[in-house]
Amino acid sequence: MNLQQAKALRQWIRDVNQLGLKYGYEDMAGTPDDPDGEYVERFEAGETPAQVIAADFGDQQPTC
């Protein structure tokens, strides 16, 4: 992973975590410094943060 990809991953993790907060999950994708391996794979597969949240939470309503 080059520097540009690493920066994109860090931002993607932040974006997923920010969306996850609406469902009561803090750092659901890990932290930018220590991302969860499953979420790294999802990033590499090209999933957007919105797709990740939709897949993980489906029809569940945000808590906040």
Biopython code that builds the backbone (N, CA, C, O; Angstrom):
import numpy as np
from Bio.PDB.StructureBuilder import StructureBuilder

atoms = [
    (1, "MET", "N", (0.866, -1.179, 0.000)),
    (1, "MET", "CA", (0.000, 0.000, 0.000)),
    (1, "MET", "C", (0.905, 1.231, 0.000)),
    (1, "MET", "O", (1.788, 1.377, 0.844)),
    (2, "ASN", "N", (0.661, 2.102, -0.960)),
    (2, "ASN", "CA", (1.481, 3.308, -1.026)),
    (2, "ASN", "C", (0.912, 4.387, -0.095)),
    (2, "ASN", "O", (-0.137, 4.203, 0.521)),
    (3, "LEU", "N", (1.617, 5.499, -0.009)),
    (3, "LEU", "CA", (1.233, 6.570, 0.913)),
    (3, "LEU", "C", (-0.163, 7.109, 0.603)),
    (3, "LEU", "O", (-0.954, 7.348, 1.514)),
    (4, "GLN", "N", (-0.460, 7.297, -0.664)),
    (4, "GLN", "CA", (-1.775, 7.824, -1.052)),
    (4, "GLN", "C", (-2.893, 6.857, -0.650)),
    (4, "GLN", "O", (-3.939, 7.288, -0.164)),
    (5, "GLN", "N", (-2.680, 5.559, -0.849)),
    (5, "GLN", "CA", (-3.675, 4.562, -0.451)),
    (5, "GLN", "C", (-3.829, 4.525, 1.065)),
    (5, "GLN", "O", (-4.940, 4.389, 1.575)),
    (6, "ALA", "N", (-2.719, 4.644, 1.782)),
    (6, "ALA", "CA", (-2.768, 4.632, 3.243)),
    (6, "ALA", "C", (-3.560, 5.827, 3.769)),
    (6, "ALA", "O", (-4.341, 5.696, 4.711)),
    (7, "LYS", "N", (-3.355, 6.986, 3.159)),
    (7, "LYS", "CA", (-4.114, 8.175, 3.571)),
    (7, "LYS", "C", (-5.593, 7.996, 3.261)),
    (7, "LYS", "O", (-6.447, 8.378, 4.062)),
    (8, "ALA", "N", (-5.901, 7.418, 2.107)),
    (8, "ALA", "CA", (-7.300, 7.178, 1.732)),
    (8, "ALA", "C", (-7.947, 6.193, 2.700)),
    (8, "ALA", "O", (-9.103, 6.377, 3.081)),
    (9, "LEU", "N", (-7.222, 5.150, 3.102)),
    (9, "LEU", "CA", (-7.751, 4.182, 4.068)),
    (9, "LEU", "C", (-8.028, 4.856, 5.402)),
    (9, "LEU", "O", (-9.082, 4.637, 6.000)),
    (10, "ARG", "N", (-7.100, 5.670, 5.872)),
    (10, "ARG", "CA", (-7.296, 6.359, 7.153)),
    (10, "ARG", "C", (-8.556, 7.223, 7.113)),
    (10, "ARG", "O", (-9.333, 7.227, 8.068)),
    (11, "GLN", "N", (-8.763, 7.954, 6.015)),
    (11, "GLN", "CA", (-9.957, 8.792, 5.895)),
    (11, "GLN", "C", (-11.210, 7.929, 5.807)),
    (11, "GLN", "O", (-12.237, 8.272, 6.392)),
    (12, "TRP", "N", (-11.139, 6.826, 5.094)),
    (12, "TRP", "CA", (-12.272, 5.906, 4.949)),
    (12, "TRP", "C", (-12.668, 5.358, 6.327)),
    (12, "TRP", "O", (-13.854, 5.287, 6.650)),
    (13, "ILE", "N", (-11.680, 4.975, 7.131)),
    (13, "ILE", "CA", (-11.941, 4.473, 8.491)),
    (13, "ILE", "C", (-12.626, 5.561, 9.312)),
    (13, "ILE", "O", (-13.595, 5.281, 10.018)),
    (14, "ARG", "N", (-12.140, 6.785, 9.232)),
    (14, "ARG", "CA", (-12.777, 7.898, 9.958)),
    (14, "ARG", "C", (-14.229, 8.063, 9.516)),
    (14, "ARG", "O", (-15.117, 8.255, 10.347)),
    (15, "ASP", "N", (-14.469, 7.989, 8.205)),
    (15, "ASP", "CA", (-15.825, 8.166, 7.676)),
    (15, "ASP", "C", (-16.758, 7.052, 8.145)),
    (15, "ASP", "O", (-17.891, 7.322, 8.543)),
    (16, "VAL", "N", (-16.292, 5.808, 8.101)),
    (16, "VAL", "CA", (-17.105, 4.679, 8.579)),
    (16, "VAL", "C", (-17.406, 4.858, 10.061)),
    (16, "VAL", "O", (-18.545, 4.673, 10.492)),
    (17, "ASN", "N", (-16.399, 5.215, 10.838)),
    (17, "ASN", "CA", (-16.600, 5.391, 12.275)),
    (17, "ASN", "C", (-17.576, 6.519, 12.572)),
    (17, "ASN", "O", (-18.392, 6.408, 13.487)),
    (18, "GLN", "N", (-17.501, 7.598, 11.812)),
    (18, "GLN", "CA", (-18.424, 8.713, 12.031)),
    (18, "GLN", "C", (-19.861, 8.271, 11.748)),
    (18, "GLN", "O", (-20.771, 8.608, 12.506)),
    (19, "LEU", "N", (-20.069, 7.529, 10.676)),
    (19, "LEU", "CA", (-21.409, 7.017, 10.380)),
    (19, "LEU", "C", (-21.843, 5.998, 11.437)),
    (19, "LEU", "O", (-23.012, 5.963, 11.820)),
    (20, "GLY", "N", (-20.916, 5.177, 11.904)),
    (20, "GLY", "CA", (-21.223, 4.177, 12.921)),
    (20, "GLY", "C", (-21.662, 4.788, 14.237)),
    (20, "GLY", "O", (-22.434, 4.177, 14.976)),
    (21, "LEU", "N", (-21.179, 5.990, 14.541)),
    (21, "LEU", "CA", (-21.587, 6.673, 15.773)),
    (21, "LEU", "C", (-23.092, 6.895, 15.817)),
    (21, "LEU", "O", (-23.688, 6.900, 16.894)),
    (22, "LYS", "N", (-23.708, 7.080, 14.660)),
    (22, "LYS", "CA", (-25.156, 7.286, 14.606)),
    (22, "LYS", "C", (-25.917, 6.057, 15.087)),
    (22, "LYS", "O", (-27.082, 6.154, 15.472)),
    (23, "TYR", "N", (-25.260, 4.905, 15.066)),
    (23, "TYR", "CA", (-25.873, 3.656, 15.507)),
    (23, "TYR", "C", (-25.330, 3.212, 16.867)),
    (23, "TYR", "O", (-25.606, 2.103, 17.324)),
    (24, "GLY", "N", (-24.559, 4.086, 17.501)),
    (24, "GLY", "CA", (-24.049, 3.801, 18.830)),
    (24, "GLY", "C", (-22.745, 3.022, 18.860)),
    (24, "GLY", "O", (-22.385, 2.474, 19.902)),
    (25, "TYR", "N", (-22.031, 2.960, 17.749)),
    (25, "TYR", "CA", (-20.775, 2.218, 17.692)),
    (25, "TYR", "C", (-19.609, 3.172, 17.476)),
    (25, "TYR", "O", (-19.465, 3.771, 16.411)),
    (26, "GLU", "N", (-18.793, 3.298, 18.495)),
    (26, "GLU", "CA", (-17.597, 4.131, 18.403)),
    (26, "GLU", "C", (-16.448, 3.274, 17.880)),
    (26, "GLU", "O", (-16.242, 2.157, 18.355)),
    (27, "ASP", "N", (-15.716, 3.778, 16.926)),
    (27, "ASP", "CA", (-14.564, 3.073, 16.348)),
    (27, "ASP", "C", (-14.928, 1.673, 15.857)),
    (27, "ASP", "O", (-14.183, 0.721, 16.087)),
    (28, "MET", "N", (-16.071, 1.545, 15.182)),
    (28, "MET", "CA", (-16.515, 0.229, 14.717)),
    (28, "MET", "C", (-15.554, -0.383, 13.705)),
    (28, "MET", "O", (-15.495, -1.606, 13.581)),
    (29, "ALA", "N", (-14.804, 0.436, 12.983)),
    (29, "ALA", "CA", (-13.848, -0.063, 11.989)),
    (29, "ALA", "C", (-12.422, -0.024, 12.530)),
    (29, "ALA", "O", (-11.463, -0.127, 11.765)),
    (30, "GLY", "N", (-12.285, 0.124, 13.832)),
    (30, "GLY", "CA", (-10.967, 0.298, 14.422)),
    (30, "GLY", "C", (-10.603, 1.770, 14.404)),
    (30, "GLY", "O", (-11.461, 2.627, 14.188)),
    (31, "THR", "N", (-9.358, 2.056, 14.626)),
    (31, "THR", "CA", (-8.891, 3.442, 14.577)),
    (31, "THR", "C", (-8.070, 3.623, 13.301)),
    (31, "THR", "O", (-7.613, 2.642, 12.714)),
    (32, "PRO", "N", (-7.881, 4.866, 12.869)),
    (32, "PRO", "CA", (-7.040, 5.072, 11.678)),
    (32, "PRO", "C", (-5.630, 4.494, 11.842)),
    (32, "PRO", "O", (-5.012, 4.078, 10.862)),
    (33, "ASP", "N", (-5.125, 4.467, 13.075)),
    (33, "ASP", "CA", (-3.796, 3.911, 13.324)),
    (33, "ASP", "C", (-3.805, 2.394, 13.452)),
    (33, "ASP", "O", (-2.771, 1.752, 13.268)),
    (34, "ASP", "N", (-4.965, 1.812, 13.765)),
    (34, "ASP", "CA", (-5.078, 0.364, 13.954)),
    (34, "ASP", "C", (-6.438, -0.112, 13.442)),
    (34, "ASP", "O", (-7.304, -0.482, 14.235)),
    (35, "PRO", "N", (-6.629, -0.104, 12.114)),
    (35, "PRO", "CA", (-7.926, -0.482, 11.565)),
    (35, "PRO", "C", (-8.197, -1.981, 11.693)),
    (35, "PRO", "O", (-7.274, -2.796, 11.682)),
    (36, "ASP", "N", (-9.465, -2.324, 11.813)),
    (36, "ASP", "CA", (-9.906, -3.715, 11.861)),
    (36, "ASP", "C", (-9.654, -4.350, 10.489)),
    (36, "ASP", "O", (-9.989, -3.762, 9.461)),
    (37, "GLY", "N", (-9.075, -5.530, 10.476)),
    (37, "GLY", "CA", (-8.724, -6.203, 9.227)),
    (37, "GLY", "C", (-9.897, -6.422, 8.288)),
    (37, "GLY", "O", (-9.749, -6.301, 7.072)),
    (38, "GLU", "N", (-11.065, -6.743, 8.840)),
    (38, "GLU", "CA", (-12.260, -6.947, 8.010)),
    (38, "GLU", "C", (-12.597, -5.677, 7.236)),
    (38, "GLU", "O", (-12.962, -5.733, 6.062)),
    (39, "TYR", "N", (-12.474, -4.548, 7.896)),
    (39, "TYR", "CA", (-12.809, -3.280, 7.247)),
    (39, "TYR", "C", (-11.748, -2.872, 6.230)),
    (39, "TYR", "O", (-12.067, -2.232, 5.227)),
    (40, "VAL", "N", (-10.500, -3.231, 6.475)),
    (40, "VAL", "CA", (-9.452, -2.974, 5.483)),
    (40, "VAL", "C", (-9.782, -3.742, 4.201)),
    (40, "VAL", "O", (-9.639, -3.214, 3.098)),
    (41, "GLU", "N", (-10.223, -4.993, 4.356)),
    (41, "GLU", "CA", (-10.606, -5.790, 3.187)),
    (41, "GLU", "C", (-11.780, -5.154, 2.451)),
    (41, "GLU", "O", (-11.818, -5.153, 1.221)),
    (42, "ARG", "N", (-12.720, -4.622, 3.192)),
    (42, "ARG", "CA", (-13.878, -3.979, 2.568)),
    (42, "ARG", "C", (-13.462, -2.708, 1.828)),
    (42, "ARG", "O", (-13.983, -2.414, 0.752)),
    (43, "PHE", "N", (-12.531, -1.965, 2.400)),
    (43, "PHE", "CA", (-11.979, -0.788, 1.727)),
    (43, "PHE", "C", (-11.301, -1.204, 0.422)),
    (43, "PHE", "O", (-11.522, -0.598, -0.627)),
    (44, "GLU", "N", (-10.475, -2.242, 0.504)),
    (44, "GLU", "CA", (-9.751, -2.714, -0.672)),
    (44, "GLU", "C", (-10.699, -3.254, -1.739)),
    (44, "GLU", "O", (-10.382, -3.218, -2.928)),
    (45, "ALA", "N", (-11.865, -3.758, -1.315)),
    (45, "ALA", "CA", (-12.868, -4.269, -2.257)),
    (45, "ALA", "C", (-13.653, -3.142, -2.918)),
    (45, "ALA", "O", (-14.419, -3.379, -3.852)),
    (46, "GLY", "N", (-13.464, -1.912, -2.432)),
    (46, "GLY", "CA", (-14.112, -0.766, -3.054)),
    (46, "GLY", "C", (-15.435, -0.351, -2.443)),
    (46, "GLY", "O", (-16.144, 0.478, -3.013)),
    (47, "GLU", "N", (-15.785, -0.920, -1.277)),
    (47, "GLU", "CA", (-17.030, -0.508, -0.623)),
    (47, "GLU", "C", (-16.906, 0.930, -0.129)),
    (47, "GLU", "O", (-15.847, 1.346, 0.343)),
    (48, "THR", "N", (-17.978, 1.669, -0.241)),
    (48, "THR", "CA", (-18.005, 3.026, 0.300)),
    (48, "THR", "C", (-18.424, 2.948, 1.766)),
    (48, "THR", "O", (-19.005, 1.946, 2.184)),
    (49, "PRO", "N", (-18.139, 3.987, 2.553)),
    (49, "PRO", "CA", (-18.617, 3.987, 3.937)),
    (49, "PRO", "C", (-20.134, 3.793, 4.026)),
    (49, "PRO", "O", (-20.613, 3.084, 4.911)),
    (50, "ALA", "N", (-20.886, 4.412, 3.123)),
    (50, "ALA", "CA", (-22.345, 4.257, 3.143)),
    (50, "ALA", "C", (-22.753, 2.811, 2.866)),
    (50, "ALA", "O", (-23.703, 2.320, 3.475)),
    (51, "GLN", "N", (-22.066, 2.129, 1.974)),
    (51, "GLN", "CA", (-22.369, 0.727, 1.687)),
    (51, "GLN", "C", (-22.060, -0.154, 2.894)),
    (51, "GLN", "O", (-22.798, -1.095, 3.186)),
    (52, "VAL", "N", (-20.981, 0.150, 3.587)),
    (52, "VAL", "CA", (-20.616, -0.612, 4.782)),
    (52, "VAL", "C", (-21.712, -0.479, 5.833)),
    (52, "VAL", "O", (-22.143, -1.474, 6.416)),
    (53, "ILE", "N", (-22.161, 0.744, 6.074)),
    (53, "ILE", "CA", (-23.193, 0.977, 7.080)),
    (53, "ILE", "C", (-24.492, 0.296, 6.670)),
    (53, "ILE", "O", (-25.149, -0.329, 7.503)),
    (54, "ALA", "N", (-24.869, 0.405, 5.405)),
    (54, "ALA", "CA", (-26.097, -0.236, 4.925)),
    (54, "ALA", "C", (-26.017, -1.752, 5.091)),
    (54, "ALA", "O", (-26.999, -2.381, 5.486)),
    (55, "ALA", "N", (-24.872, -2.341, 4.797)),
    (55, "ALA", "CA", (-24.710, -3.787, 4.932)),
    (55, "ALA", "C", (-24.718, -4.216, 6.396)),
    (55, "ALA", "O", (-25.272, -5.262, 6.734)),
    (56, "ASP", "N", (-24.109, -3.416, 7.260)),
    (56, "ASP", "CA", (-24.009, -3.781, 8.673)),
    (56, "ASP", "C", (-25.295, -3.532, 9.447)),
    (56, "ASP", "O", (-25.612, -4.279, 10.373)),
    (57, "PHE", "N", (-26.040, -2.492, 9.081)),
    (57, "PHE", "CA", (-27.195, -2.102, 9.881)),
    (57, "PHE", "C", (-28.531, -2.238, 9.161)),
    (57, "PHE", "O", (-29.579, -2.224, 9.806)),
    (58, "GLY", "N", (-28.513, -2.368, 7.843)),
    (58, "GLY", "CA", (-29.742, -2.574, 7.088)),
    (58, "GLY", "C", (-30.813, -1.555, 7.404)),
    (58, "GLY", "O", (-30.595, -0.352, 7.264)),
    (59, "ASP", "N", (-31.971, -2.035, 7.832)),
    (59, "ASP", "CA", (-33.122, -1.174, 8.098)),
    (59, "ASP", "C", (-33.129, -0.580, 9.505)),
    (59, "ASP", "O", (-34.028, 0.186, 9.849)),
    (60, "GLN", "N", (-32.133, -0.928, 10.317)),
    (60, "GLN", "CA", (-32.078, -0.401, 11.681)),
    (60, "GLN", "C", (-31.998, 1.119, 11.643)),
    (60, "GLN", "O", (-31.284, 1.687, 10.817)),
    (61, "GLN", "N", (-32.721, 1.765, 12.523)),
    (61, "GLN", "CA", (-32.730, 3.225, 12.587)),
    (61, "GLN", "C", (-31.578, 3.719, 13.462)),
    (61, "GLN", "O", (-31.236, 3.081, 14.457)),
    (62, "PRO", "N", (-30.977, 4.857, 13.093)),
    (62, "PRO", "CA", (-29.918, 5.431, 13.932)),
    (62, "PRO", "C", (-30.430, 5.706, 15.344)),
    (62, "PRO", "O", (-31.608, 6.003, 15.543)),
    (63, "THR", "N", (-29.531, 5.604, 16.315)),
    (63, "THR", "CA", (-29.899, 5.864, 17.709)),
    (63, "THR", "C", (-29.744, 7.327, 18.063)),
    (63, "THR", "O", (-30.300, 7.774, 19.066)),
    (64, "CYS", "N", (-29.009, 8.080, 17.277)),
    (64, "CYS", "CA", (-28.772, 9.504, 17.560)),
    (64, "CYS", "C", (-29.279, 10.358, 16.432)),
    (64, "CYS", "O", (-29.170, 11.583, 16.486)),
]
sb = StructureBuilder()
sb.init_structure("model")
sb.init_model(0)
sb.init_chain("A")
sb.init_seg("    ")
for serial, (resi, resn, name, xyz) in enumerate(atoms, 1):
    if name == "N":
        sb.init_residue(resn, " ", resi, " ")
    sb.init_atom(name, np.array(xyz, "f"), 0.0, 1.0, " ", f" {name:<3s}", serial, name[0])
structure = sb.get_structure()
